[in-house]
Amino acid sequence: MEVKSKVAIFVDYENLFYSMYNKFQTQPDPMEFIRIARQYGQIITARAYGDFEKNPYIKNEVPKLRAASFEVVHTRTEVVGGKEKSYTDFKIVEDLFVFKEENRDVENIILATGDGHFSNIVARMKIRDGKRVIVVGVKGSISRELQMAAGRDDVIEISGFGYEVDPEDLKRFILVQEDRYRYLTFIRTAQAYLEKMKIPEEHRNCCLKKITAAMNRLIEEGYLEQVRIMRNNVPVNIIKVTAQKEMENYG
């Protein structure tokens, strides 16, 4: 019977979460890390690190991580000299050193992060310990030093949950809403479109951000306009399909 190689995966989850949200307005999929790790052998360790108590968005990721079989490692954040200092990097490096010494039969280690601070430990494990170290990070956000330490063939870029807004479908939806309702506010229209798409709960915040970005593009392109009206003596900002664009659609 063929003996499978062993693989361990260490995920700097807080780093990946914010990198992915800022770049792609989406979230990491913990199962994607597991699928990648399985390509390199039998998973014997899977750990995800971050300050899961400081931020409610990160805290909400814990059930997803545990459902994907990750051991969730909480790392603290302290205020030092008036600035927040995270100890996630230190904890991951410490665990990597201990792990490689105690598990010399594990040939493959996956480190999921884009942080260049890990370049030294990656280079050391590859060159001195003979490990194969695969770096997994958010597309366009992996530091150059970290990529050099891992080597071109051992860098995997991910972009997370791949939901995109169809601008034509969004236009049709807004037209129908405008026919149905007298006043359309920007955020309520975006939320209504989100409900129409039936997005899973864990992706709703990111998808809402993509929808609002798509609506802003429609305003920039002149398809929509924002108008301030008085309603019950209260100023309200509403959106309207411009007359010219409405004629084009019904044309």
Backbone torsions as a table, in degrees:
resi	resn	phi	psi	omega
1	MET	NA	136.0	-178.8
2	GLU	-69.2	131.6	178.3
3	VAL	-90.0	123.0	-178.8
4	LYS	-75.9	146.5	170.8
5	SER	-67.5	157.5	178.9
6	LYS	-104.7	146.4	-178.8
7	VAL	-138.0	143.8	174.9
8	ALA	-123.8	143.9	-178.9
9	ILE	-127.7	129.9	179.3
10	PHE	-121.1	121.6	-173.0
11	VAL	-115.9	119.2	172.3
12	ASP	-80.6	77.2	-166.1
13	TYR	-65.8	-37.5	-178.9
14	GLU	-63.6	-42.4	177.9
15	ASN	-60.9	-46.7	-178.2
16	LEU	-68.4	-38.1	-178.0
17	PHE	-59.5	-49.9	-176.9
18	TYR	-74.8	-35.1	176.8
19	SER	-61.1	-44.0	-177.8
20	MET	-71.1	-38.3	179.8
21	TYR	-66.7	-44.1	-178.0
22	ASN	-70.1	-33.5	-175.3
23	LYS	-90.5	-38.3	-174.7
24	PHE	-122.4	2.3	-177.9
25	GLN	53.1	44.2	179.5
26	THR	-145.0	-172.2	-175.1
27	GLN	-129.5	155.1	175.9
28	PRO	-66.5	152.4	173.8
29	ASP	-109.4	107.0	-178.0
30	PRO	-54.0	-33.6	-179.9
31	MET	-68.1	-23.8	176.5
32	GLU	-64.6	-39.1	176.9
33	PHE	-63.5	-40.6	179.7
34	ILE	-64.8	-42.4	179.2
35	ARG	-62.4	-40.3	178.1
36	ILE	-64.4	-46.4	-177.6
37	ALA	-61.0	-37.3	-178.5
38	ARG	-63.5	-23.1	178.7
39	GLN	-68.0	-19.3	-175.3
40	TYR	-106.1	-1.2	177.1
41	GLY	141.3	-163.0	-179.2
42	GLN	-82.6	125.4	-178.5
43	ILE	-77.1	122.5	177.2
44	ILE	-110.1	-19.0	178.4
45	THR	-145.0	134.9	175.3
46	ALA	-142.4	112.6	-177.6
47	ARG	-127.3	141.3	177.3
48	ALA	-124.2	131.5	-171.4
49	TYR	-116.2	146.5	174.1
50	GLY	166.6	168.5	174.3
51	ASP	-86.4	89.0	-174.2
52	PHE	-83.2	5.2	177.6
53	GLU	-107.7	-25.2	-174.4
54	LYS	-69.9	-42.8	-170.8
55	ASN	-120.2	128.0	-177.9
56	PRO	-62.7	-30.0	179.7
57	TYR	-65.9	-43.4	177.8
58	ILE	-67.5	-40.4	-179.7
59	LYS	-59.4	-36.8	179.9
60	ASN	-68.5	-13.3	-180.0
61	GLU	-81.9	-14.5	-174.6
62	VAL	-58.1	-47.8	179.1
63	PRO	-59.0	-37.3	178.4
64	LYS	-63.7	-42.0	-179.5
65	LEU	-65.6	-44.7	-179.4
66	ARG	-67.1	-34.3	177.7
67	ALA	-65.8	-24.7	177.8
68	ALA	-93.5	12.1	174.5
69	SER	77.9	17.2	178.0
70	PHE	-80.8	141.5	166.3
71	GLU	-81.9	120.1	-177.2
72	VAL	-88.1	119.1	-177.9
73	VAL	-109.2	110.6	-179.5
74	HIS	-81.6	129.0	177.1
75	THR	-118.2	144.9	-172.6
76	ARG	-87.6	157.1	171.7
77	THR	-122.4	129.1	-179.2
78	GLU	-122.9	155.9	175.5
79	VAL	-93.4	117.5	-179.5
80	VAL	-124.2	118.8	-179.8
81	GLY	61.5	33.0	179.3
82	GLY	82.7	0.7	-179.5
83	LYS	-123.0	146.5	177.5
84	GLU	-74.1	134.5	178.7
85	LYS	-124.3	121.7	179.4
86	SER	-92.8	141.1	179.0
87	TYR	-105.7	14.8	-179.3
88	THR	-61.5	-47.3	-179.0
89	ASP	-56.6	-45.1	-177.5
90	PHE	-62.6	-41.5	-178.0
91	LYS	-67.1	-42.1	179.8
92	ILE	-64.0	-46.1	179.3
93	VAL	-60.3	-43.9	178.9
94	GLU	-59.5	-46.0	-178.4
95	ASP	-67.5	-35.2	177.7
96	LEU	-63.9	-44.2	179.3
97	PHE	-61.7	-46.3	-179.3
98	VAL	-64.8	-43.3	-176.3
99	PHE	-62.6	-47.4	-176.5
100	LYS	-65.5	-30.3	178.1
101	GLU	-74.9	-34.9	-176.3
102	GLU	-90.2	-10.8	-176.1
103	ASN	-134.7	64.2	-176.0
104	ARG	-68.5	-15.2	179.8
105	ASP	-85.8	-2.9	178.5
106	VAL	-87.4	112.7	-174.4
107	GLU	-82.5	-30.7	-171.2
108	ASN	-118.2	130.4	176.7
109	ILE	-126.5	127.4	176.7
110	ILE	-104.2	126.0	176.7
111	LEU	-116.6	113.3	-177.9
112	ALA	-98.6	104.7	-179.4
113	THR	-171.6	168.0	172.4
114	GLY	-122.0	5.8	-172.2
115	ASP	-78.7	122.3	-179.9
116	GLY	-65.6	-14.6	178.5
117	HIS	-63.3	-17.5	-178.7
118	PHE	-90.8	0.6	-175.8
119	SER	-61.0	-38.0	-178.8
120	ASN	-65.9	-45.3	-178.4
121	ILE	-68.7	-33.9	177.5
122	VAL	-65.3	-46.8	179.5
123	ALA	-61.7	-41.3	-178.1
124	ARG	-64.3	-44.7	-177.9
125	MET	-65.8	-35.7	-179.2
126	LYS	-73.3	-47.6	-171.4
127	ILE	-83.5	-45.8	-175.0
128	ARG	-90.5	-30.9	-176.3
129	ASP	-102.4	-7.6	177.5
130	GLY	70.1	21.2	178.3
131	LYS	-85.1	153.4	167.4
132	ARG	-93.9	118.6	-177.8
133	VAL	-112.8	119.5	179.6
134	ILE	-105.2	123.5	178.2
135	VAL	-95.5	127.6	176.2
136	VAL	-116.5	125.7	-178.1
137	GLY	-149.7	171.3	-179.5
138	VAL	-71.0	133.2	-178.2
139	LYS	-53.9	126.4	178.9
140	GLY	81.1	3.4	-177.0
141	SER	-125.6	10.1	178.6
142	ILE	-89.8	126.9	-176.8
143	SER	-61.8	148.5	-178.7
144	ARG	-62.0	-40.1	-179.2
145	GLU	-63.2	-39.4	179.9
146	LEU	-67.6	-39.8	177.5
147	GLN	-64.1	-40.6	178.7
148	MET	-64.7	-40.3	-179.3
149	ALA	-65.7	-39.4	-178.8
150	ALA	-76.0	-36.1	-174.4
151	GLY	96.1	145.9	-173.2
152	ARG	-55.1	-39.3	-175.4
153	ASP	-76.8	-10.0	-176.9
154	ASP	-118.1	33.5	174.5
155	VAL	-121.6	124.5	179.4
156	ILE	-119.0	126.4	179.1
157	GLU	-101.3	137.7	178.2
158	ILE	-126.3	159.7	179.8
159	SER	-131.3	4.9	172.5
160	GLY	80.9	-161.7	-178.1
161	PHE	-61.4	123.1	-167.6
162	GLY	-93.4	44.0	178.5
163	TYR	-80.1	131.2	176.0
164	GLU	-127.8	147.0	179.2
165	VAL	-84.5	128.8	174.5
166	ASP	-84.3	109.1	-174.6
167	PRO	-61.0	-34.0	-179.7
168	GLU	-69.5	-40.0	177.1
169	ASP	-65.5	-39.1	177.9
170	LEU	-63.5	-41.2	177.7
171	LYS	-60.5	-46.3	-179.8
172	ARG	-61.6	-40.0	179.9
173	PHE	-62.8	-44.7	-178.3
174	ILE	-65.3	-39.1	177.6
175	LEU	-59.9	-44.8	179.1
176	VAL	-63.6	-42.5	179.2
177	GLN	-63.0	-38.9	-179.1
178	GLU	-66.8	-36.2	176.9
179	ASP	-67.6	-31.4	-173.3
180	ARG	-86.4	-35.9	-174.7
181	TYR	-120.4	150.3	-178.3
182	ARG	-77.2	-40.0	-177.5
183	TYR	-122.0	130.9	175.9
184	LEU	-118.6	119.1	172.6
185	THR	-92.5	156.4	-174.9
186	PHE	-60.1	-54.9	-172.0
187	ILE	-70.3	-35.9	179.4
188	ARG	-68.3	-33.9	176.7
189	THR	-66.3	-43.0	177.7
190	ALA	-61.9	-42.4	179.9
191	GLN	-66.9	-37.4	178.4
192	ALA	-65.3	-38.8	178.0
193	TYR	-67.0	-37.3	176.7
194	LEU	-60.9	-42.4	178.6
195	GLU	-63.8	-39.1	179.5
196	LYS	-61.0	-36.4	-175.8
197	MET	-77.9	-13.1	178.2
198	LYS	53.1	53.6	-179.8
199	ILE	-78.1	139.0	176.6
200	PRO	-57.0	147.5	-174.1
201	GLU	-54.0	-40.3	-175.4
202	GLU	-69.0	-14.0	-179.1
203	HIS	-110.2	2.5	-171.3
204	ARG	-65.3	-43.5	-178.9
205	ASN	-60.9	-44.0	-179.8
206	CYS	-68.0	-40.1	-179.6
207	CYS	-67.9	-35.8	177.3
208	LEU	-61.9	-38.8	178.1
209	LYS	-64.0	-37.9	178.3
210	LYS	-68.2	-37.9	179.2
211	ILE	-65.5	-44.0	179.5
212	THR	-65.5	-34.8	177.2
213	ALA	-65.2	-40.6	178.8
214	ALA	-65.6	-38.1	178.4
215	MET	-67.6	-37.3	176.6
216	ASN	-63.7	-36.1	177.0
217	ARG	-65.0	-37.2	177.9
218	LEU	-65.4	-33.2	175.7
219	ILE	-68.3	-44.6	179.4
220	GLU	-62.5	-34.3	-178.9
221	GLU	-81.5	-5.3	178.4
222	GLY	86.7	6.8	178.1
223	TYR	-75.3	-39.4	177.6
224	LEU	-114.4	155.8	171.7
225	GLU	-135.5	148.4	176.4
226	GLN	-99.5	132.4	-176.5
227	VAL	-129.0	137.8	176.1
228	ARG	-99.1	125.7	178.5
229	ILE	-124.1	166.3	173.9
230	MET	-101.6	124.9	178.5
231	ARG	-130.3	116.1	-175.0
232	ASN	54.9	41.2	178.9
233	ASN	65.1	19.6	178.2
234	VAL	-121.5	128.6	178.1
235	PRO	-69.0	132.3	-179.2
236	VAL	-131.6	133.7	174.8
237	ASN	-89.7	123.7	177.8
238	ILE	-122.5	164.4	175.7
239	ILE	-112.4	149.2	179.1
240	LYS	-141.2	144.3	170.4
241	VAL	-72.7	129.9	-178.0
242	THR	-64.2	149.8	-176.1
243	ALA	-56.5	-42.2	-178.4
244	GLN	-63.4	-46.2	-178.6
245	LYS	-67.3	-33.2	178.7
246	GLU	-65.7	-41.0	177.8
247	MET	-63.0	-39.5	179.0
248	GLU	-62.6	-39.2	-177.7
249	ASN	-70.8	-36.2	-179.3
250	TYR	-90.8	-16.7	-179.3
251	GLY	-9.0	NA	NA
